[in-house]
């Protein structure tokens, strides 16, 4: 009398076959070979059948074994019914594979929003979505919902919840044209640039940052590259950008740039005069007044906004200093290929986003 249970594929799913008491038995599972979770249930049922046959407790109706093969209704753990706790689990799981900048900026933004939502319960996902859309800028709302959807997808795969309540919610946020990449480039005019620099120099509170602002306009570097610049990176008549500050993590620096490991930027007369005027009191070229890495968010909220308002320049983000440099360089005839090397973009990006902004369209006259 054989008591060995065998497993085989039949019509796209797995079934169990065995002999017991001179009778053949066959039990369909409805589980596909690719279903790894289902195969665990098959293994459990197979083990139970063999155990019952060995101890004379075999259920000839097979109902006991069908119940084992049937998927159990999922009941999530009580603590992961809360969005914030599930988000913390997700961030912890993702942390080893993401950069400190992304962790602080993108994930930190969602963490901040979750501290303000009116309900923290997963069952209130629609209420949470509506609050985020009503209280955040469209681009921020979409990014937050994208992250929450990714969190929910991870939680389902990890067996923490049975469905993702945030799936596809980000698509419901309509972005205005001003949030599109091409419209974000809004450079300062030469008069505005001069007014901003003069405003920082004249400010009794923020003149300390005037060299940094001049440097950003003269190099078109990313703000994080300027904040991470050390005196040891300036050699042989060139600036070697090779380190950046970590956005959102005060005082932290990381090796490498956004799109490359390092970049060489030649020093012209204007830039040399500026560099010579900066006191060498710190390893960093542009440290904070306390000698640490500048808190860029604080600079943006206080110094930058205050000075622009004082000098009457329409508000744009400090990153527009980079856009200003690039568009001005194109206007003055610098080739796209050379400019791309200077600022650390690809020629394709320069062509796609800056070439049209850097020149005025002229209607030709026909004879």
C-alpha positions as CSV (number, residue, x, y, z in Angstrom):
1,X,0.0,0.0,0.0
2,X,1.7,3.1,-1.2
3,X,1.5,6.3,0.9
4,X,3.6,8.5,-1.2
5,X,1.8,11.7,-2.4
6,X,3.0,12.9,-5.8
7,X,2.6,16.3,-7.4
8,X,2.0,17.0,-11.1
9,X,0.9,19.7,-13.5
10,X,-2.5,19.3,-15.1
11,X,-4.2,21.8,-17.4
12,X,-2.1,24.7,-16.2
13,X,-2.4,24.0,-12.5
14,X,-1.0,21.5,-9.9
15,X,-2.7,18.5,-8.5
16,X,-1.9,15.8,-6.0
17,X,-2.1,12.1,-6.6
18,X,-1.7,9.1,-4.2
19,X,-3.0,5.7,-3.3
20,X,-4.5,4.8,0.1
21,X,-6.4,1.6,1.2
22,X,-6.3,0.1,-2.4
23,X,-7.9,3.3,-3.7
24,X,-6.5,6.0,-5.9
25,X,-7.0,9.6,-4.9
26,X,-6.6,12.8,-6.9
27,X,-6.9,16.3,-5.5
28,X,-6.9,19.4,-7.7
29,X,-5.4,22.5,-6.2
30,X,-6.2,25.2,-8.7
31,X,-2.8,26.6,-8.0
32,X,-0.5,27.5,-10.9
33,X,3.2,26.4,-10.8
34,X,4.3,30.1,-10.8
35,X,2.3,30.8,-7.6
36,X,5.0,30.5,-4.9
37,X,2.7,31.3,-2.0
38,X,0.2,28.7,-3.3
39,X,3.0,26.1,-3.5
40,X,3.6,26.6,0.2
41,X,-0.1,25.6,0.8
42,X,0.4,22.6,-1.4
43,X,3.4,21.5,0.6
44,X,1.5,21.9,3.8
45,X,-1.5,19.9,2.5
46,X,0.9,17.2,1.1
47,X,2.6,16.9,4.5
48,X,-0.8,16.6,6.3
49,X,-2.1,13.9,3.9
50,X,1.0,11.8,4.5
51,X,0.9,12.3,8.2
52,X,-2.8,11.3,8.4
53,X,-2.3,8.2,6.3
54,X,0.6,7.2,8.6
55,X,-1.5,7.6,11.7
56,X,-4.7,6.1,10.3
57,X,-6.5,9.5,10.4
58,X,-6.9,10.0,6.7
59,X,-10.0,12.1,5.7
60,X,-11.5,10.2,2.8
61,X,-13.8,13.2,2.0
62,X,-10.6,15.2,1.3
63,X,-12.4,18.3,2.8
64,X,-9.6,18.8,5.4
65,X,-7.0,19.0,2.7
66,X,-9.1,21.3,0.5
67,X,-9.4,23.7,3.4
68,X,-5.6,23.8,3.7
69,X,-5.2,24.6,-0.1
70,X,-7.8,27.3,0.0
71,X,-6.4,30.8,0.4
72,X,-7.1,32.2,3.8
73,X,-8.8,35.6,4.1
74,X,-6.2,38.1,4.9
75,X,-6.3,40.2,8.0
76,X,-3.6,42.8,8.3
77,X,-1.8,43.4,11.5
78,X,-3.5,46.2,13.5
79,X,-0.5,48.4,13.6
80,X,-0.1,48.6,9.8
81,X,-3.7,49.9,9.5
82,X,-2.0,53.3,10.1
83,X,-0.4,54.9,7.0
84,X,2.5,56.5,9.0
85,X,3.6,53.2,10.5
86,X,3.4,51.4,7.1
87,X,5.4,54.3,5.6
88,X,8.1,54.0,8.2
89,X,8.4,50.2,7.4
90,X,8.7,51.0,3.7
91,X,11.3,53.7,4.2
92,X,13.4,51.4,6.5
93,X,13.2,48.6,3.8
94,X,14.2,51.0,1.0
95,X,16.9,52.9,2.8
96,X,19.9,50.7,2.0
97,X,19.3,51.1,-1.7
98,X,18.7,54.9,-2.1
99,X,21.0,57.9,-1.8
100,X,20.9,60.1,1.3
101,X,19.7,63.0,-0.8
102,X,16.7,61.1,-2.1
103,X,16.0,59.8,1.4
104,X,16.0,63.2,2.9
105,X,14.4,65.2,0.1
106,X,11.8,62.9,-1.5
107,X,11.0,60.5,1.4
108,X,11.4,63.2,4.0
109,X,8.8,65.4,2.2
110,X,6.2,62.6,2.4
111,X,7.1,62.0,6.1
112,X,6.4,65.7,6.8
113,X,3.1,65.6,5.0
114,X,2.0,62.5,6.9
115,X,2.4,64.4,10.2
116,X,-0.3,66.8,9.1
117,X,-3.0,64.6,7.6
118,X,-6.3,64.6,9.4
119,X,-6.5,60.8,9.5
120,X,-3.8,58.2,9.7
121,X,-6.0,55.2,9.0
122,X,-5.5,53.1,5.8
123,X,-9.3,52.9,5.4
124,X,-9.4,56.7,5.0
125,X,-7.1,56.7,1.9
126,X,-9.6,58.8,-0.1
127,X,-9.9,61.4,2.7
128,X,-6.0,61.5,2.9
129,X,-5.8,61.9,-0.9
130,X,-8.3,64.8,-0.9
131,X,-6.5,66.5,1.9
132,X,-3.1,66.2,0.2
133,X,-4.6,67.6,-3.1
134,X,-6.2,70.5,-1.3
135,X,-3.2,71.4,0.9
136,X,-0.2,70.8,-1.3
137,X,1.0,72.3,-4.6
138,X,-0.1,70.1,-7.5
139,X,3.4,68.8,-8.2
140,X,4.0,68.0,-4.5
141,X,0.6,66.3,-4.2
142,X,1.4,64.1,-7.2
143,X,4.8,63.2,-5.9
144,X,3.5,62.4,-2.5
145,X,0.7,60.1,-3.9
146,X,3.2,58.4,-6.2
147,X,5.3,57.6,-3.2
148,X,2.3,56.4,-1.1
149,X,1.3,54.2,-4.0
150,X,4.8,52.7,-4.2
151,X,4.6,52.1,-0.4
152,X,1.2,50.4,-0.7
153,X,2.5,48.2,-3.6
154,X,5.5,47.1,-1.5
155,X,3.3,46.4,1.5
156,X,1.0,44.1,-0.6
157,X,4.0,42.2,-1.9
158,X,5.4,42.0,1.7
159,X,2.1,40.5,3.0
160,X,1.4,43.5,5.3
161,X,-1.9,44.5,3.6
162,X,-4.2,42.8,1.2
163,X,-4.7,45.7,-1.3
164,X,-3.1,49.0,-2.2
165,X,-5.6,51.9,-1.4
166,X,-3.4,54.5,-3.0
167,X,-3.0,52.8,-6.4
168,X,-3.4,55.2,-9.4
169,X,-4.4,58.1,-7.2
170,X,-1.5,60.2,-8.5
171,X,-3.1,60.3,-12.0
172,X,-6.0,62.2,-10.5
173,X,-3.8,65.2,-9.9
174,X,-3.8,67.5,-12.9
175,X,-0.6,69.5,-13.3
176,X,-0.7,73.1,-14.6
177,X,1.5,73.9,-17.6
178,X,3.8,75.9,-15.2
179,X,4.9,72.6,-13.7
180,X,6.2,71.1,-16.9
181,X,10.0,70.9,-17.3
182,X,10.2,73.4,-20.2
183,X,8.3,76.1,-18.3
184,X,10.4,75.9,-15.2
185,X,13.3,77.7,-16.9
186,X,12.7,81.4,-16.0
187,X,16.1,83.1,-16.0
188,X,16.9,86.4,-14.5
189,X,17.7,89.4,-16.8
190,X,21.2,91.0,-16.5
191,X,19.6,93.9,-14.6
192,X,17.9,91.5,-12.2
193,X,21.1,89.6,-11.7
194,X,23.0,92.8,-10.9
195,X,20.2,94.0,-8.5
196,X,20.2,90.7,-6.6
197,X,24.0,90.7,-6.1
198,X,23.9,94.4,-5.1
199,X,21.0,93.6,-2.7
200,X,23.0,90.9,-0.9
201,X,26.1,93.1,-0.7
202,X,24.0,96.0,0.8
203,X,22.0,93.8,3.2
204,X,23.0,94.2,6.9
205,X,21.7,90.7,7.6
206,X,22.6,88.7,4.5
207,X,25.7,90.3,3.0
208,X,27.6,87.2,4.3
209,X,26.0,85.2,1.4
210,X,26.9,87.7,-1.4
211,X,30.0,85.8,-2.6
212,X,28.0,82.5,-2.8
213,X,25.3,84.3,-4.8
214,X,27.9,85.8,-7.2
215,X,29.5,82.4,-7.5
216,X,26.2,80.7,-8.5
217,X,25.6,83.3,-11.2
218,X,29.2,83.2,-12.5
219,X,29.4,79.4,-12.8
220,X,25.9,78.1,-13.3
221,X,26.7,75.2,-10.9
222,X,24.0,73.5,-8.9
223,X,23.6,75.0,-5.4
224,X,24.6,71.7,-3.8
225,X,27.9,71.7,-5.8
226,X,28.7,75.2,-4.5
227,X,27.9,74.2,-0.9
228,X,30.1,71.2,-1.1
229,X,33.1,73.0,-2.7
230,X,36.3,72.9,-0.7
231,X,39.5,75.0,-1.2
232,X,41.4,71.8,-2.1
233,X,39.1,71.5,-5.1
234,X,40.4,74.7,-6.6
235,X,43.8,74.0,-8.4
236,X,45.6,74.7,-11.6
237,X,43.4,77.6,-12.6
238,X,40.2,75.5,-12.5
239,X,37.4,74.5,-10.1
240,X,37.0,70.7,-9.7
241,X,33.4,70.0,-8.7
242,X,33.4,66.6,-7.1
243,X,31.3,66.8,-4.0
244,X,27.8,68.0,-3.1
245,X,25.8,68.8,0.0
246,X,23.0,66.4,0.8
247,X,19.7,68.2,0.5
248,X,17.7,68.0,3.7
249,X,20.5,66.5,5.8
250,X,22.2,69.3,7.5
251,X,26.0,69.1,7.5
252,X,26.3,66.0,5.3
253,X,28.4,65.8,2.1
254,X,28.7,63.1,-0.5
255,X,31.2,62.4,-3.2
256,X,30.1,62.7,-6.8
257,X,27.7,65.0,-8.7
258,X,24.2,64.5,-9.9
259,X,25.1,63.3,-13.4
260,X,28.9,62.6,-13.1
261,X,31.6,61.8,-10.7
262,X,33.4,65.2,-11.2
263,X,33.5,68.2,-13.5
264,X,36.3,70.7,-14.3
265,X,35.3,74.4,-14.6
266,X,38.0,76.9,-15.8
267,X,38.4,80.1,-13.8
268,X,38.1,83.4,-15.7
269,X,39.1,86.8,-14.5
270,X,35.7,87.6,-12.8
271,X,35.7,84.3,-11.0
272,X,39.3,84.6,-9.9
273,X,38.6,88.1,-8.4
274,X,35.7,86.6,-6.5
275,X,37.6,83.6,-5.2
276,X,40.5,85.9,-4.1
277,X,38.0,88.0,-2.1
278,X,36.6,85.1,-0.1
279,X,38.4,84.6,3.3
280,X,40.0,81.2,3.7
281,X,38.8,80.5,7.2
282,X,37.3,77.1,6.7
283,X,37.9,73.9,4.6
284,X,34.7,74.8,2.7
285,X,34.7,77.8,0.3
286,X,31.2,78.8,1.3
287,X,30.6,77.7,4.9
288,X,27.7,78.9,7.1
289,X,28.3,81.7,9.6
290,X,28.9,78.9,12.2
291,X,31.4,77.1,10.0
292,X,29.2,74.3,8.9
293,X,27.5,73.4,5.6
294,X,25.0,76.0,4.7
295,X,21.3,75.0,5.4
296,X,20.0,75.6,1.9
297,X,16.4,75.5,2.9
298,X,17.0,78.2,5.5
299,X,18.9,80.3,3.1
300,X,16.2,80.0,0.5
301,X,13.3,80.9,2.9
302,X,15.0,83.7,4.7
303,X,17.9,85.4,2.8
304,X,16.9,84.7,-0.8
305,X,13.2,85.7,-0.5
306,X,14.0,88.7,1.7
307,X,16.6,90.2,-0.7
308,X,14.6,89.6,-3.8
309,X,11.6,91.3,-2.3
310,X,13.8,94.2,-1.0
311,X,15.3,94.9,-4.5
312,X,11.9,94.5,-6.3
313,X,12.9,91.4,-8.4
314,X,10.1,89.0,-9.2
315,X,10.5,85.9,-7.1
316,X,12.1,82.8,-8.7
317,X,13.9,80.0,-7.0
318,X,17.7,80.2,-6.5
319,X,18.2,77.4,-9.0
320,X,17.3,80.0,-11.7
321,X,20.9,81.3,-11.2
322,X,21.9,78.1,-13.1
323,X,19.3,78.6,-15.8
324,X,20.5,82.3,-16.1
325,X,24.1,81.3,-16.7
326,X,23.2,78.7,-19.3
327,X,20.8,80.9,-21.3
328,X,23.3,83.8,-21.2
329,X,26.2,81.6,-22.3
330,X,24.1,80.4,-25.3
331,X,23.2,84.0,-26.2
332,X,26.9,84.9,-26.2
333,X,27.7,82.2,-28.7
334,X,29.1,79.4,-26.5
335,X,28.6,76.1,-28.3
336,X,26.1,73.6,-26.8
337,X,28.7,70.9,-26.6
338,X,31.1,73.1,-24.6
339,X,28.4,74.5,-22.4
340,X,27.2,71.0,-21.6
341,X,30.7,70.1,-20.3
342,X,30.8,73.2,-18.2
343,X,27.5,72.7,-16.4
344,X,27.3,68.9,-16.3
345,X,24.3,68.5,-18.6
346,X,24.1,66.5,-21.8
347,X,23.9,68.4,-25.1
348,X,20.4,66.9,-25.6
349,X,19.2,68.5,-22.4
350,X,20.6,71.9,-23.5
351,X,18.9,71.7,-26.8
352,X,15.6,70.5,-25.4
353,X,15.2,73.0,-22.6
354,X,17.5,76.0,-23.1
355,X,18.1,76.6,-26.8
356,X,14.7,78.0,-27.4
357,X,14.8,80.2,-24.3
358,X,18.2,81.7,-25.1
359,X,17.2,83.5,-28.3
360,X,14.5,85.8,-29.6
361,X,12.5,84.7,-32.6
362,X,12.6,87.0,-35.6
363,X,10.1,86.9,-38.4
364,X,11.9,86.9,-41.7
365,X,11.1,89.3,-44.5
366,X,10.5,87.9,-48.0
367,X,11.2,89.7,-51.2
